[in-house]
Amino acid sequence: MATATAAMLLGLAGCTTTPQDTTPVKAIQPVQVSNAELLQRAGTAIERGEFGNARQYLQQLQQRNLTNSERIEQWLVATVLALKSGQPDDAEQSLQQLQSLRDQATPSQDSRISLLRATLYGQRGEHYAAVQERVFIAPLLQGSLANSNHEAIWGQLMAMSEEELADKRAENTGSVLGQWIELALLSRHSSLSVDEQLASLARWRRQNPTHPAALQLPGSLAYLTQLANQRPERVALMLPLSGPLAASGEAIRDGFLAAYYQAIATEQPTPEVTLIDSQGVDSISQGYAEALMSGAQWVVGPVSKQEVVALEQRQDLAIPTLALNYGDPAADNEATTSANLYQFGLAPEDDAIQAANQAWADGHRRALVMIPEGSWGERIFTAFRDHWEALGGVLGETRFYTQQNDYNPDIKALLNVDDSVNRNRKMRQLLRQTTEFEPRRRQDIDWVFLVAQPQQARQIKPTLAFNFAVDLPVYATSHVYSGHNDTDHDRDLDGIRFCDLPWVLEGGPLYDQVEQNSDNGQGPYLRLYALGVDAYRLLPRLPQLQAFPNSRLEGETGVIQLDAERRVHRQSVCAIFRDGRPVLLSQE
């Protein structure tokens, strides 16, 4: 009974969410029950989210004389409880107890200890350690435990960066683990079409016929053949090709067609594309009807927020639609929005969230914020504040600034330099004598979050240094970089960290081709070219991203994932300005 309980709880421990324990702790009468029954009750309490009751049962067991096997079962259940209730340090202590008893564990108990250790690694973000543990124990597992471990290996591999996967492949050449990593890299190869990926997968399986992943394809890989068969044959591209947004629409169009012609050049199947000028129709409904009349099986567009909101309000979207902007988040839920609507854009909120994540990972906890006034700045600030505080960070102060020639008054106030000067003035008045004095900035913060265009940031960064904050790290959104090297002016940005699209920071053959074929280069619209490229590549992948929430696509706009509301989120690459040029943090 106890063994069955602990095995059942392993499935619970693998869950990354932590349910709230809302059930009051009930008084447990000291009725004499067996050790096995107490273990069973503790397991049932954990399953129900009654963590306080589970702890009481385990405390009773702690005071009893237990056999070695029962003591191991007790610590197994205690580890599951700690993992489920969001207490990784307690889980680590329980696993240490289990390690001291491991030589007395049964084979089944030994396997479960390894699985719980892997779960803890995963919760801590130590994905490679979790994969190592799971691959090692996999041959000893059977049934549902084997299947869940198989998928967990894949999930942890998908959570690793491509750079880390490449490094670990070199360390594990020829091993089962190395072959797992090769497969993960194959699945993350963003330049491969579905057909090329299928061919690479078939080749990998021929080379590794007895590998567990060859016998049972993990995760989204099993979905590739179905994706190939479901590709649209006709697509309507609905963009603003006239009017005030024409330049933006043309950039997206040219990026989309660049990916399209690249596919033709490599003999990939391509859909027939119909262009629709969203400014040349009376309404978005008319444009959508025109797309249907053309025989389109997918619509890509529109671009304006107002048009996307109009699509959100329709529940009768006849065919899948990839809007290239985001509508109203409040309206985006299963009850009001068509299941055929997907949303993908370059949301500045994603930049703010990634800046917060990067600063947190670098050990910073207390932030100052400088953001431009207006609704756009408010949106970014709200996304940043909510995410930063959810991480556990503290906001010291926020300054909403206006376009101006001198940012010194705002920055002096933000850093409390004026307070320092005023305190010294009062001290001199009290003492009635001259004192040596050097103004100081506030000491209760350890970084600055900055949202600014290049021209503004080139003034703000030196002004921060002038006000005794030369040592204060500055993290910015992608707006701080024009996208083109301008070392003479961008030296004033040295030290600023920011995250931007791989298309902008890394380039590549397709980037170079688009740059050469554009009359005046990509100019200020280069990020929209990347949006067009990824819009084309996303089409056959969206069902895969939707069916497997942990799956990702390495795109020109970043690492792409789809949330439950069918909104695309991106994780860009990060850089720091050195000598007026952005240098990838991964190369620092």
Legacy VTK file of the C-alpha trace (Angstrom):
# vtk DataFile Version 3.0
C-alpha trace
ASCII
DATASET POLYDATA
POINTS 588 float
0.000 0.000 0.000
2.732 2.491 0.984
4.788 1.650 -2.090
1.788 2.191 -4.338
1.092 5.537 -2.687
4.610 6.862 -3.221
4.662 5.679 -6.827
1.357 7.413 -7.486
2.681 10.620 -5.959
5.615 10.756 -8.357
3.207 11.907 -11.030
2.103 14.690 -8.723
5.673 15.726 -7.989
6.420 16.122 -11.670
3.817 18.888 -11.967
5.382 22.355 -12.055
2.341 24.206 -10.711
1.738 24.616 -6.996
-1.922 24.420 -5.927
-2.984 26.502 -2.964
-3.684 24.634 0.260
-7.081 26.153 1.104
-8.380 23.271 3.214
-8.242 23.950 6.972
-6.029 21.581 8.921
-8.358 19.238 10.715
-7.654 17.896 14.141
-6.299 14.373 13.783
-7.331 12.111 16.602
-4.584 9.901 17.974
-6.278 6.728 16.806
-3.734 3.946 16.475
-3.331 3.073 12.822
-0.616 1.194 11.008
2.404 2.849 9.474
1.182 1.856 6.031
-2.177 3.516 6.684
-0.520 6.748 7.813
1.584 6.770 4.624
-1.572 6.186 2.602
-3.375 9.061 4.376
-0.420 11.401 3.830
-0.387 10.553 0.144
-4.122 11.121 -0.212
-3.836 14.475 1.569
-1.114 15.592 -0.849
-3.221 14.505 -3.801
-6.086 16.683 -2.499
-3.815 19.661 -1.796
-4.273 19.304 1.970
-0.612 19.888 2.733
-1.103 20.756 6.416
-2.820 17.434 7.048
-0.095 15.602 5.151
2.543 17.195 7.382
0.706 16.033 10.503
0.591 12.457 9.261
4.312 12.584 8.482
5.059 14.026 11.938
3.282 11.078 13.505
5.406 8.722 11.433
8.560 10.551 12.498
7.867 9.589 16.106
7.348 5.900 15.383
9.646 2.956 15.059
9.766 2.235 11.340
11.432 -0.434 9.301
14.074 0.732 6.842
11.616 0.343 3.987
8.928 2.356 5.815
11.413 5.096 6.711
12.378 5.385 3.041
8.690 5.566 2.087
8.208 8.307 4.664
10.991 10.432 3.144
9.726 9.736 -0.372
6.310 11.117 0.572
7.955 14.042 2.394
9.911 14.894 -0.760
6.762 14.858 -2.878
5.045 17.092 -0.326
7.897 19.602 -0.426
7.951 19.651 -4.237
4.203 20.043 -4.513
3.999 22.796 -1.872
6.776 24.851 -3.481
9.490 24.239 -0.878
12.580 23.109 -2.809
14.921 23.494 0.183
12.785 21.057 2.183
12.790 18.710 -0.814
16.591 18.873 -0.885
16.785 17.989 2.820
14.414 15.049 2.339
16.490 13.809 -0.595
19.615 14.016 1.563
17.910 11.751 4.102
16.997 9.370 1.288
20.569 9.380 0.014
21.809 8.233 3.428
19.342 5.310 3.280
19.825 4.522 -0.396
21.900 1.386 0.091
18.908 -0.116 1.927
16.331 0.874 -0.696
14.569 -1.576 -2.961
15.134 -1.163 -6.728
11.729 0.490 -7.002
12.492 2.924 -4.198
15.904 3.693 -5.686
14.285 4.580 -9.025
11.783 6.861 -7.338
14.550 8.671 -5.475
16.211 9.421 -8.823
12.936 10.629 -10.349
12.314 12.975 -7.438
15.863 14.298 -7.691
15.258 14.953 -11.411
12.008 16.756 -10.601
13.821 19.018 -8.142
16.505 19.800 -10.743
13.783 20.717 -13.214
12.007 23.020 -10.759
15.293 24.789 -10.101
15.916 25.293 -13.808
18.863 22.862 -13.818
17.572 21.232 -16.984
20.721 19.384 -18.039
21.122 17.816 -14.584
17.472 16.717 -14.763
18.047 15.132 -18.194
21.145 13.300 -16.961
19.267 11.842 -14.004
16.266 10.803 -16.102
18.307 9.229 -18.899
20.312 7.274 -16.330
17.224 5.842 -14.629
15.131 5.295 -17.782
16.174 1.643 -18.443
14.901 0.638 -14.993
11.398 2.099 -15.390
8.271 0.448 -16.704
4.703 1.368 -17.581
3.379 4.841 -16.883
6.499 5.875 -14.990
8.614 5.034 -18.045
6.303 6.950 -20.374
6.150 10.055 -18.186
9.931 10.002 -17.717
10.393 9.678 -21.499
8.349 12.826 -22.104
9.984 14.616 -19.173
13.413 14.067 -20.745
12.164 15.780 -23.878
10.544 18.608 -21.938
13.789 19.361 -20.103
15.784 19.250 -23.359
13.337 21.711 -24.927
13.889 24.071 -21.996
17.647 24.224 -22.693
19.115 26.855 -24.997
20.482 25.838 -28.367
23.981 26.921 -27.284
23.865 24.726 -24.177
22.571 21.779 -26.201
25.446 22.154 -28.657
27.991 22.274 -25.811
26.547 19.202 -24.099
26.392 17.244 -27.359
30.152 17.613 -27.699
30.572 16.214 -24.158
28.350 13.170 -24.816
29.222 12.032 -28.331
28.029 8.486 -29.064
26.127 7.986 -25.804
22.380 7.587 -25.344
22.321 11.036 -23.749
24.284 12.478 -26.666
21.780 11.003 -29.117
18.917 12.566 -27.153
20.683 15.921 -27.452
21.241 15.450 -31.206
17.520 14.865 -31.605
16.716 17.977 -29.578
19.027 20.076 -31.749
17.394 18.657 -34.864
13.967 19.696 -33.610
15.204 23.216 -32.791
16.758 23.858 -36.225
14.659 26.853 -37.246
15.986 27.030 -40.810
14.630 23.577 -41.622
11.246 23.239 -43.264
8.816 20.583 -42.079
9.943 18.323 -44.941
13.619 18.858 -44.187
12.970 18.150 -40.542
11.122 14.950 -41.412
14.051 13.853 -43.589
16.542 14.642 -40.815
14.389 12.777 -38.308
14.221 9.707 -40.558
18.001 9.803 -40.955
18.499 10.075 -37.189
16.219 7.088 -36.600
18.122 4.991 -39.142
21.380 5.862 -37.389
19.965 5.133 -33.905
17.372 2.381 -34.436
17.372 1.098 -30.837
17.364 4.471 -29.102
14.300 4.967 -26.840
13.321 8.109 -28.760
13.565 6.258 -32.075
11.175 3.594 -30.788
8.789 6.192 -29.335
9.043 9.708 -30.768
8.718 12.243 -27.954
6.614 15.367 -27.777
5.887 17.265 -30.949
8.151 15.152 -33.166
5.413 12.561 -33.529
3.262 15.343 -34.982
5.551 16.275 -37.883
4.015 13.965 -40.493
0.554 15.270 -39.692
1.850 18.837 -39.991
3.249 18.100 -43.431
-0.121 16.827 -44.570
-2.002 19.824 -43.133
0.017 22.605 -44.776
-2.133 25.250 -46.459
-2.031 25.375 -50.247
-3.439 28.921 -50.504
-2.701 31.847 -48.183
-4.075 35.403 -48.187
-1.603 38.044 -46.983
-3.657 41.026 -45.779
-1.461 44.070 -45.117
-1.638 47.880 -45.350
-0.029 48.451 -48.753
-1.287 52.012 -49.163
-1.949 54.913 -46.817
0.097 55.944 -43.756
1.094 52.379 -42.796
2.208 51.398 -46.300
5.940 51.342 -45.469
5.310 48.996 -42.527
3.071 46.741 -44.606
5.590 46.593 -47.430
8.394 45.615 -45.037
6.318 42.753 -43.625
5.334 41.704 -47.143
8.938 41.690 -48.343
10.060 39.648 -45.334
7.234 37.160 -45.884
8.078 36.818 -49.582
11.801 36.529 -48.858
11.089 33.429 -46.762
8.666 32.239 -49.469
11.244 32.509 -52.281
13.903 30.941 -50.075
11.572 27.948 -49.700
11.128 27.748 -53.472
14.899 27.916 -54.004
15.376 24.928 -51.700
12.554 22.997 -53.434
10.190 23.097 -50.474
6.426 22.931 -51.000
5.013 26.469 -50.971
1.462 27.813 -50.895
-0.101 30.124 -53.451
-0.084 33.642 -51.953
-2.758 36.292 -52.582
-1.968 39.887 -51.560
-4.810 42.003 -50.161
-4.401 45.698 -49.335
-6.232 46.123 -46.025
-6.457 49.875 -46.746
-8.104 49.243 -50.108
-11.259 47.692 -48.649
-14.113 49.341 -46.770
-13.747 47.159 -43.678
-11.831 44.229 -42.274
-14.929 42.101 -42.882
-14.783 42.916 -46.580
-11.078 42.077 -46.687
-11.746 38.779 -44.947
-14.518 37.976 -47.415
-12.110 38.714 -50.267
-9.603 36.276 -48.750
-12.271 33.570 -48.598
-13.273 34.259 -52.212
-9.666 33.717 -53.277
-9.808 30.193 -51.853
-7.379 30.940 -49.030
-7.018 28.308 -46.325
-5.119 30.711 -44.032
-5.137 34.481 -43.600
-1.982 36.320 -42.455
-2.823 39.808 -41.165
-4.180 42.354 -40.525
-1.648 44.642 -38.836
-3.462 47.482 -37.089
-4.610 46.951 -33.512
-8.118 48.196 -34.328
-8.519 45.569 -37.055
-7.257 42.806 -34.773
-9.775 43.904 -32.124
-12.491 43.679 -34.789
-11.433 40.087 -35.522
-11.436 39.289 -31.793
-15.080 40.268 -31.655
-16.023 37.772 -34.349
-16.689 34.148 -33.446
-17.282 33.123 -37.045
-13.744 33.215 -38.472
-14.063 30.537 -41.106
-10.361 29.777 -41.544
-7.257 30.047 -39.333
-5.956 33.603 -39.149
-2.544 34.802 -37.975
-3.007 38.463 -37.031
0.227 40.456 -37.005
-0.565 42.481 -33.916
-2.293 41.991 -30.584
-5.823 43.023 -29.745
-7.381 43.623 -26.370
-6.054 41.158 -23.769
-9.268 41.475 -21.766
-11.277 40.249 -24.740
-8.925 37.428 -25.596
-10.472 34.341 -24.041
-12.143 31.176 -25.200
-15.627 32.535 -24.528
-15.410 35.547 -26.869
-12.673 34.864 -29.421
-12.690 32.458 -32.324
-10.449 29.424 -31.929
-9.184 30.220 -35.443
-7.527 33.496 -34.360
-3.799 33.539 -33.572
-1.924 36.741 -32.676
1.727 37.492 -33.373
3.549 40.801 -33.170
6.542 42.650 -31.788
4.950 43.543 -28.468
7.134 45.896 -26.396
5.749 44.157 -23.302
7.811 41.088 -24.236
10.935 43.281 -24.212
10.098 44.592 -20.754
9.539 41.113 -19.345
12.796 39.831 -20.798
14.733 42.793 -19.390
13.270 41.993 -15.967
14.231 38.334 -16.316
17.785 39.203 -17.372
18.276 41.643 -14.506
16.893 39.129 -12.013
19.166 36.373 -13.368
22.117 38.756 -12.953
21.312 39.101 -9.261
19.603 42.502 -9.170
16.603 43.000 -6.906
15.833 46.738 -6.532
15.039 48.789 -9.627
14.659 52.389 -10.683
12.537 52.960 -13.791
12.702 55.622 -16.519
9.885 55.444 -19.075
8.428 58.012 -21.499
5.078 59.569 -20.705
2.011 58.398 -22.604
-0.130 55.297 -23.096
2.673 53.397 -24.870
5.038 53.915 -21.933
2.268 53.022 -19.477
1.720 49.687 -21.247
5.396 48.811 -21.023
5.614 49.926 -17.397
2.585 47.859 -16.373
4.020 44.715 -17.988
7.418 45.323 -16.391
6.066 46.155 -12.932
3.739 43.152 -12.798
6.443 40.727 -13.898
9.223 42.237 -11.769
7.131 42.130 -8.618
5.994 38.570 -9.429
9.660 37.579 -9.529
10.087 39.127 -6.080
11.786 42.327 -7.189
11.291 45.766 -5.629
10.547 49.044 -7.419
12.440 51.910 -5.837
10.933 54.730 -7.899
9.507 55.356 -11.380
10.058 58.472 -13.481
7.833 59.192 -16.500
9.808 61.664 -18.589
8.968 63.892 -21.548
11.015 64.609 -24.674
13.504 67.311 -23.673
16.999 68.625 -24.190
18.167 68.251 -20.596
17.395 65.104 -18.575
19.568 66.153 -15.643
16.714 67.435 -13.415
14.741 64.194 -13.852
17.776 62.014 -13.185
18.957 64.040 -10.179
15.490 63.649 -8.665
15.353 59.941 -9.512
18.719 59.317 -7.851
17.945 61.632 -4.891
21.099 63.642 -5.561
19.225 66.843 -4.703
18.412 65.403 -1.268
22.100 64.814 -0.668
22.939 68.403 -1.623
20.155 69.793 0.563
21.297 67.770 3.567
24.818 69.157 3.180
23.500 72.717 2.900
21.537 72.329 6.135
24.564 70.798 7.844
26.738 73.771 6.836
24.119 76.160 8.167
23.953 74.341 11.494
27.730 74.099 11.880
28.325 77.559 10.422
31.432 76.365 8.676
32.515 74.960 5.351
32.655 71.163 5.185
34.140 68.934 2.566
31.316 67.427 0.555
30.748 65.196 -2.442
27.129 64.624 -3.510
25.912 61.036 -3.423
23.136 59.146 -5.143
20.639 56.952 -3.329
22.025 53.555 -2.259
18.804 51.547 -2.002
18.696 50.416 -5.649
20.974 48.230 -7.773
19.847 48.738 -11.402
17.898 50.955 -13.798
15.227 49.860 -16.266
15.219 52.287 -19.184
12.787 52.654 -22.073
14.143 55.161 -24.572
14.852 55.737 -28.246
18.552 55.965 -29.215
18.599 59.779 -29.252
17.153 59.947 -25.738
19.287 57.125 -24.342
22.469 58.792 -25.646
21.661 61.702 -23.330
20.278 59.721 -20.398
23.154 57.241 -19.971
25.931 59.881 -19.639
23.675 61.935 -17.350
23.302 58.934 -15.052
27.100 58.688 -14.886
27.369 62.437 -14.230
25.049 61.978 -11.257
27.305 59.396 -9.574
25.581 56.321 -11.085
28.383 55.247 -13.413
28.445 51.880 -11.598
24.661 51.356 -11.770
23.731 48.700 -14.392
21.239 49.880 -17.008
18.922 47.453 -18.833
16.809 48.689 -21.733
14.269 47.499 -24.269
15.205 47.006 -27.922
14.122 50.592 -28.686
17.519 51.759 -27.406
19.205 50.404 -30.576
18.546 51.736 -34.054
19.353 48.344 -35.548
22.337 49.651 -37.511
25.891 50.264 -36.342
26.525 53.899 -35.455
29.639 53.679 -33.303
30.316 57.420 -33.222
26.994 58.140 -31.518
26.369 54.834 -29.728
29.528 55.055 -27.606
27.327 57.038 -25.242
25.289 53.842 -24.778
28.262 51.747 -23.633
27.341 49.451 -20.762
23.616 49.340 -21.519
22.233 45.805 -21.732
19.254 45.142 -23.979
17.507 42.308 -25.801
16.647 42.398 -29.492
15.712 40.164 -32.410
18.250 37.608 -33.689
17.558 39.140 -37.119
18.980 42.440 -35.827
21.849 41.225 -33.626
22.965 38.108 -35.503
21.949 38.663 -39.128
22.458 35.753 -41.504
22.249 34.891 -45.221
18.569 35.796 -45.588
19.124 39.095 -43.758
21.975 39.942 -46.144
19.855 39.022 -49.143
16.948 41.211 -48.026
19.329 44.074 -47.247
20.811 43.909 -50.745
17.470 43.603 -52.520
15.866 46.556 -50.696
16.286 49.875 -52.493
17.691 51.657 -49.449
18.295 48.681 -47.191
15.839 47.738 -44.478
16.289 51.039 -42.663
14.081 51.606 -39.613
11.732 48.783 -40.674
14.203 45.909 -40.311
12.324 44.386 -37.366
9.161 44.254 -39.468
11.040 42.322 -42.160
11.846 39.744 -39.461
8.167 39.660 -38.475
7.282 38.840 -42.081
9.872 36.067 -42.295
8.614 34.417 -39.117
4.969 34.849 -40.125
5.676 32.706 -43.183
7.596 30.075 -41.222
5.042 29.970 -38.427
2.100 28.927 -40.587
2.819 25.193 -40.758
4.051 25.168 -37.138
1.173 26.812 -35.290
-0.808 23.568 -34.816
2.351 21.972 -33.397
2.977 24.870 -31.002
-0.657 24.722 -29.915
-0.786 20.960 -29.427
2.484 20.860 -27.449
2.726 23.907 -25.145
6.384 23.246 -24.314
7.459 23.204 -27.969
9.345 26.178 -29.362
10.451 27.550 -32.711
13.779 29.311 -33.164
12.807 32.259 -35.335
14.251 35.501 -36.630
12.220 37.379 -34.005
13.426 35.110 -31.183
12.448 31.837 -29.570
8.733 31.535 -30.244
6.101 29.895 -28.065
2.304 29.943 -28.122
0.216 30.460 -24.990
-3.208 29.021 -24.182
-4.932 32.093 -25.698
-3.099 31.507 -29.004
-0.859 34.546 -28.549
2.730 34.205 -29.702
5.462 35.168 -27.217
9.114 35.700 -28.088
12.385 35.483 -26.218
15.049 37.532 -27.959
18.839 37.467 -27.667
20.579 39.889 -25.320
23.565 42.146 -25.849
25.591 44.924 -24.233
27.050 48.033 -25.864
30.846 47.944 -26.059
32.724 50.696 -27.927
29.488 51.767 -29.569
28.540 48.314 -30.861
26.214 45.652 -29.453
28.049 42.513 -28.313
26.043 39.381 -27.537
26.093 38.553 -23.824
26.754 34.946 -24.783
30.088 36.116 -26.261
31.106 38.257 -23.278
LINES 1 589
588 0 1 2 3 4 5 6 7 8 9 10 11 12 13 14 15 16 17 18 19 20 21 22 23 24 25 26 27 28 29 30 31 32 33 34 35 36 37 38 39 40 41 42 43 44 45 46 47 48 49 50 51 52 53 54 55 56 57 58 59 60 61 62 63 64 65 66 67 68 69 70 71 72 73 74 75 76 77 78 79 80 81 82 83 84 85 86 87 88 89 90 91 92 93 94 95 96 97 98 99 100 101 102 103 104 105 106 107 108 109 110 111 112 113 114 115 116 117 118 119 120 121 122 123 124 125 126 127 128 129 130 131 132 133 134 135 136 137 138 139 140 141 142 143 144 145 146 147 148 149 150 151 152 153 154 155 156 157 158 159 160 161 162 163 164 165 166 167 168 169 170 171 172 173 174 175 176 177 178 179 180 181 182 183 184 185 186 187 188 189 190 191 192 193 194 195 196 197 198 199 200 201 202 203 204 205 206 207 208 209 210 211 212 213 214 215 216 217 218 219 220 221 222 223 224 225 226 227 228 229 230 231 232 233 234 235 236 237 238 239 240 241 242 243 244 245 246 247 248 249 250 251 252 253 254 255 256 257 258 259 260 261 262 263 264 265 266 267 268 269 270 271 272 273 274 275 276 277 278 279 280 281 282 283 284 285 286 287 288 289 290 291 292 293 294 295 296 297 298 299 300 301 302 303 304 305 306 307 308 309 310 311 312 313 314 315 316 317 318 319 320 321 322 323 324 325 326 327 328 329 330 331 332 333 334 335 336 337 338 339 340 341 342 343 344 345 346 347 348 349 350 351 352 353 354 355 356 357 358 359 360 361 362 363 364 365 366 367 368 369 370 371 372 373 374 375 376 377 378 379 380 381 382 383 384 385 386 387 388 389 390 391 392 393 394 395 396 397 398 399 400 401 402 403 404 405 406 407 408 409 410 411 412 413 414 415 416 417 418 419 420 421 422 423 424 425 426 427 428 429 430 431 432 433 434 435 436 437 438 439 440 441 442 443 444 445 446 447 448 449 450 451 452 453 454 455 456 457 458 459 460 461 462 463 464 465 466 467 468 469 470 471 472 473 474 475 476 477 478 479 480 481 482 483 484 485 486 487 488 489 490 491 492 493 494 495 496 497 498 499 500 501 502 503 504 505 506 507 508 509 510 511 512 513 514 515 516 517 518 519 520 521 522 523 524 525 526 527 528 529 530 531 532 533 534 535 536 537 538 539 540 541 542 543 544 545 546 547 548 549 550 551 552 553 554 555 556 557 558 559 560 561 562 563 564 565 566 567 568 569 570 571 572 573 574 575 576 577 578 579 580 581 582 583 584 585 586 587
